[in-house]
Amino acid sequence: MTLFLKLGILRIRVDWQWVVFFVREGFAQVEGDLVTVLVNSAEQSEYIDLQCAQTELAMAQSSLKKSQNNNGKTLLATRQLQIAQTRLRAAEASTVADKTRELAPRQLKALL
């Protein structure tokens, strides 16, 4: 089965730990217990600078406000906003994953 993937966050389990990626559109092929992913771009979330991602989000929000009277620019600004929001979520997911690894199982259960 082949599936279309949208812009989003991809989580992969490697050696019993979850690795988080920001991915752009692509495809996933599922055959039994093997999943092959082919995307336009992927960025491991632990390498996304959180402050930079927040700045990009603020810039995208500003661009969208400025482009309200131009349909072509509004579409582009909306797309940039979606990318910035998703990239920031991926960076934050990595930060949360790092913090939960440091917690004792009892503390982790309390968070969930």
C-alpha positions, 0 to 999 in steps of 0.5 A: 500500500502506498500513501501520500504524506502531508507536511507534518511530524514523523516519529520513528522508533530506533533502538526503543527510542523515538526520533522526531522529524519535520517532514514535507510532502512525500509518500510512504509505502507499507509492506508487512512490517516494513515502511519506506518513507520518501519525502521532499525534505526531512529535518531531525527535530533535535537539530532544529533551533527552537529560537530560530523556529519561533522567529520564523513563525513570527515572520510568517505571521507578519507576512500573512497579515501584510498579504491580506489584499493579494490572493497570490501572496496570501496563499504563499504566506499561508503555506509559509505559516503552516511550515513554520508552525509545524517546524516549531511543533517538531522542535518542541516535540524534541525538547519534550522528548529530551526532558522525559528521558531524564524523568523517573518512570513514576514522574513520567506517568504523572505527566501522561 
